[in-house]
Amino acid sequence: MAILFLLILVLFILAFFLFGIDKFFKKKLTKKFFYKPENKEVELNPDINTLNWDLHKFRLDKFKRSQYKGLTFFVSSENKIYYLSEEGDKVYC
């Protein structure tokens, strides 16, 4: 009787993982939000400093430059992101 119980338990666990039944119990953590600034000037001026990563990416796509955490980042013609060092050299990210 114990062997039958163990066999059923093993089959249940195997079916649980093989058929993806565990997907019903898992909760996915998805990011379904995008930053919407209260002020259009912040969104439309890439020279205003921002700490928001989503706004920074938006401005890089739109204007090919954006100031993020005190540094001005640029997008090159090859679509590579860089900033200028104190000596004026391009530092690619």
Helices and strands as residue ranges (DSSP letters): H 2-18, G 21-24, H 40-44, H 53-63, E 65-68, E 71-75, E 81-84, E 90-92
